[in-house]
């Protein structure tokens, strides 16, 4: 905290030691002597600026030894030293485009993109809308090579918010800013087997695309400049600030499969405030997207093996059968269990008797399965894109309080409702057996072979999300000191409902004692059992609760150019965070809870908070006009885990008349464990290959259970980042950048794989006597998982961007863009850091599936080649995105195999027609050639190749390789849509039409 206190003292001293300014006036004209209205004038190295009026006149305050920067779109940019003058007139020549000043990457004076020592992508509003994608995150997927996101099916709460990441680092390691201020995290913690497992991120899909002026993506570690979460980089979303421009857009779309219908309307508009002293810009975006369904054709034999309760070929039945001769079949797959049982029993009376029973039950179980799937080949499964309705509101405003002081504010509110489905409970998965006869009354159907036509049921999952953020602050310039003071608040709440389900657990109300003979003792017949609460008395709608996250942030940022060569910046931030696990209704968790999604129990619910306080100091030294050095230090103190100190050094050198720039940086970073990771504790349903649906437990690190198990508390991740790059601006139309990055993360926080019992009997029950076994048995859990600082990782790669624009072709102009990302290295560094209980159980918190999620489930390389051609009233765009190879190791997959996803090119076509100066009609065909993900098995070794080549039948007429496919696709339910490894749209071709009218 000593450094923090020193920074605060420096801050106070600097604010009070301001120097005097004088007023400068003048006129800005073009080379023909015509006044330029709206030209920009900025005091170099500051945010103090103004614009010319209709006659080209301006007035600004600045110190006498300062420098003014004059710029206007389509004209050269000029700098003019004040030198004590009170009047400065400027003439700008046409021909050069205005270099946009970027707000991200520096805590001193803003710099243009070409002057920045750091790699920054700037994506304009037009670039985002040209993709034809319905949401901001999906638009970035097809604009930024190192950015990836994917829609995941049947992942419960994940349907509300798709995980995203930059440079394969997960959603929690990219900091999101709105107008330079930190956006709140989502309350969602990804706990299923999907990209981003164990992490959370800000909900960038909640930001309406029509409200965005541009997006600045800093592809470099920036914890020293911005604090926690900036290990992979920073995304700064700049909102529109126009006071006199606006538009209304109507969007509609549909997939070529005839589903996923989309309709939306967005309005963006602005207005001036108080004699043009301020502005207000607002956006309203309302949309509805219908469900898209892409189920697979379910394999009957695989489903019969997994779910036919009377089928002796099911895994559990073989374990039960092993009791006959004491054969331990724990950990065997079904075919292995068949062989082991046969080898131990063949030729015996027990074998002959059991074999006859197996054959008879096989036929009965398979016939039941085939009958249902003959009527419903997809097993009633609904997976793909859920039905979504959303309303988004954004406002951005600013007001000039005085000549050098501006008030600014922005606010947003988002409402999103998602309707999705759990896996269909088939009648052979949830049969009418003793104790469950009530299902026929709960879910009547049209099955001719069952009571009331019972044909199974499908629970629904309905999610409601609200997200808000707001910032208010002021910027003032006095004697060349730039002061920015702000307060930011934000929050995200997600609550859920489960319908068309039931609680199948045996739970009774408390027993009643009636002292019939008034003798004060409990006699026979005086204690009556409580009534059964669920099963046949169960409700069918449940409120499982949800989660909520909010933060409040205060910032003070100060900067000044001390001379032509040195500028400084420093500031402080105070942040409070609150995370709440919202308790569900009693029936949603009692006894095990609602089928498909258990609610939050009281002991797992609560409200948790923390605060942190930090400060930074930044100095930039322009050794010469070409050579820049920049350094930043930062210290932070968190109330729950302690201190963090990080630093950053960066540099830039320009040569060949500023046409080539060499840049690089080295820095340290950190990411604090989120409150979600520290406090989340829950029971959750998941599919375990070969064993059906199991209930596991997620144990948090501050609970009594964690103490029993000896789980360590979480600490911050630490990183070391190195970046070096080369940029060439050959001419005003052609530029190229190449950047190498290397990110080493120490003590990376992961959600462990499922840790099971240390020892089991023949039927899979825990018989060990360790604290782990006791926790599992006492809570009726098959396994537990938890968060732990388990990994050190290394990630490196290359980013490439090239732009060539304004190529004359016929009567029009042609632009080309080629950008790409290639991952050189993304892997674990050293051994997994297992807690002692996991080591004692002979297990690991990171298995092959986890490793694949971290390191190989995103494209090794991704390239985007785009072309835009504008001619007269038409604009044509053709973008091709190459998604490179990904590999995966699904849970249950044979260790000698992996799945590999084939590289694909997704092409998007856009046509714009400018019907009038104000009316534009746009047609986008996304995924023009209906390219879908494809995967196949690859052998890790000779044993794997032998398994691929083996076409012999094992059980139910299934080959060994077919069984592997069944395991990873839930018996082909997810042949097109799966949780793992896919990295682009799985819905096929989408047609989108939009009509935009500019006010």
Steps between C-alpha positions, in 0.01 A plus 500: 500500500803734533520547124125563486529771766792656311296512182212669681732762650644564153148529359393761756823698463477502122139622492585793720809606303334615178632760261327789323343485154412754232231520233588425135270581209519440129347367178543168316464500118574268209748572224233694308438731792163345587434477877486144639209459740545224759880474480662359816747696710668321790772612741766237434529242776169590659129441463446876480346569162240688299355520148460785253165667445320551167746774402807290592568700818618350829597604852704287742701543820856367519837578656723731298767234433250232395419353159168492314403209273261583211320217314205445272377184329647476150769761573853496634560534873710800606678591823573861593703624798323783682817690583313769694268585210136587567385452138584198283346453156549167323457371144452122456575320175289216365623147439576338835253327730469600861685263736249400766625551854457180701397509863636160604861403564634815663434670833685816391418695184274333240687392188405408147499134404820542301676669793399240761774267626234227541295293253144639486221391266244771422168367371246760390122483518477440126736203530280343767170543316649377172537150648122458514532333840217554747717579805820687576698195616415299187601798282843507666536128428518584129713814536776419751706183436612455861141540630286185525151424625260214439141412582468199730186281502317363806738660746236638735593855604772519233219556250467851645858598424745336260864479613756702306877542516801672349817304429364177652511650849137462610236772556628609841838621373374773266397826666194673352474879515221731388628847413813409694321388819482144632184306414351266758544124478214265428366305797521179296772249581557242226504162674414260217744343256520794262758762403554737791427228760557635850506863390279802452516810284312819422185466289614673181203359306284732711648807330285615205710516183321818385630684808865431418718758327807280495674223693865519605657164579837518671670166428749518785513442873388817673456423870745776593284755321150371579520242780371146531366297205716664231747212456393426140410858410240774522188567296388864515154564356456862394136613485356731236505868598336668202249770585360549151504157336273204549342202331235234531569142395263210445664157490357161413651162425449125477712188452470301181360219716196722555556570871684753714279782375629834619336840512638814654473874495760747620497877525807714559463874522656807652422852603693804611460649846504866598620705202721216375685477831419133533359197330288197575511185290270208569433152359200270536533145366213249516534151352356150498672185370306175472638162584722306261510124544780275374453159666675185388357155428543307824668159494251249640752241615705761683196644673379155599838422654498824698138533607302177482470424871440125454779462247784282639733657245468835672805599700327488836352156432841356425634639824209338683566175315861501606389426854428143392865421475669798657636628170597866533374686194554850635609738226417261217313611191196292405684284243788447743254401771339251260834339425610495864174345617510239223862407569426443868168317467503315170416129538346539846138457601494861609619608156244295314214626714615861479574481129144393428372790710733737316378391159135532597547837666711627211219433259242661724710811576605554141144448376370765742766745388453433131123538529532850642779609265307362207238764577743769616844444345646803678373372837302822537823690555504878440843654471642786298421867550241588766209737466621840614327834555698806601460871559811717515523867594813716485556871558815710467517868587740786562471863599742791502490649850765759416766568240722221635264276699265241359247280672445156346277203571378180344258231609358173370231252595444160340218251544536154347267198519616160375291185460691176452463132579670226696557160343177313428420237764402203285259234635788250524715756684219594741273192487170436679635278776413443865480839669496699176156408367397861556702603192213373283269754664760780495600459136227331293590434139417293195705184557265209424690264730484691830251632754353835393724477195802595714785572258754678716538876548739787442572747783535862394764743616402866500749768585447868575797735481526867591820697456566867573795736511534875547782751527503865596806720513668818395816594314670828559816663367673766699847620425558191280406251773232259376283374784237228455283406800227240463265261677382179334240250610377183334336168563374178348224273633391164363207302636356175369182299473461129430165381366354170383707315756456343843681417823537120506659477844353328806467779755245504780365775720593474870347212697219576745482365856160484663525398868175302493520374860653821637783315674774720360680215328504383139298181475429276205263653250539854632755615236353557154727530199497833319337530161703464180580844362605418147479222241124466443447820702770695320444832332608527136635855498799607707696814582863391544621848591794653317800728540571872514816710475552874540786743541562866578817664371654838571783631280730802504729532199743791447743561218721780370766566241791639700700588190526413132657172606346390829140437597369335814180343620392370836184412680314286744208259498274372776264212421245305700348175371201300618408150386175336604384141464121530503322227694256284306157381606495205743374248245772598251780361720339284771613138497694552179275753336319540174580257223750659255606806704524508879449831680726684741455372854516740801839369611641568152342845467596840634647840423876553490707812444850644494681821412831592344699820488778578254709765335726534196769728361582526128776692325565537128830635366527607135876461463453638151215540254556138402599334827255457791544335840205435732489351849219424745485364855191400694422377848170357625374373831205258520309446821483123450836382361748784548733708283606503137779704342548504122697702245528559127764634261425576135678671216455609140750605232397647163731515199495539121309828528254355750397226258630215719450462873672251729318453831516276802409459864572287802275493805375311798131454576253345735142377518323489830278196563142607443245487777318243285799267520552553871141450621303289248382171648231284342376158392473458126381241251732378224515214252771246585577279198385145563329592828222737397419811702689541829490765771831655594589771748697823457665586833624852566836569660378684809246241620526257788506222241810658345664500841420133546648422161802724550431716194720811478343844462537672167775747420544736206635385166823666392622554147800615300425643155741571217400657167708617205362623169568677175263738323541641152291781354615479139268778390168648602318195358723209599612391848622177660565397861653180638515437876646213702364439849603275786287460814610295799238455773592369844248342741217501245165444669304202366182319588619148571375194324259277693686330786343167594535259790840361599359147500173343381329167527377291207187713453682832512427607858775673692663271756802715574545664838667829411342843555426502126299176520313623806398823325375304197302252708351758738373711210398219262740631234678307229792745501612849597680782323655822627713797397874488543816684383603192307694600189784698356446558128686635198328663202669659201403589148502751215238756396502636145292785353524648148273760338501624141227748413384741230601280206338639187299236316265618228279772636545377857762442769618173650634436852679186625566386856697194606542424868599189685604342826730198531552328833858382534471364852209449739580242764551412862836599651605239754300253708142549618489633857265250662372541857605219730159329509507468121852361502399249770208387282733445204310760296566843350305827501585536131426209269530464123161666445600801709830532318318499168260771619792720602739440215359339183125574486555833323640530146876470475476756223229730370511729197258756358522614138252774416427705191272802465402653169303825477356617172239771459210414734615144566741351748613137491691312768636147492672370812659159546592375847731202528458306824799277557525161660384430853534178697317367800504216753141453614421341831485121460695499174754220469843632602644379169268729300428867455236685303618744237292774340563561131616849397225688320445827314179689574403756236270799551351713223357848549325734259413861586276719288492873576152568367520867601737713702315388811368152422721188480386143443744221592486127432744266675540130437704362786667162446421525129600142418329338802829381651453295818757369748635153433703279729654157498703266717878516484734244647749600766698180439483154342243383754276789403533419131411138572187619679401716201559210262311245713161429341415200717178513702523538876146526637161572351670483160710812572864523396756627749543826311123553491493471877763774521284721279199426718690601811599846377175587321257367761407217261498743202273760661772754427631378167488857367478704821733404785646664805859454397740621235262670256611852420258649249129507417326163502169629365597513133416783261325807639322763289482851649329810363526846653355838407672807641364854485726786608343802665 
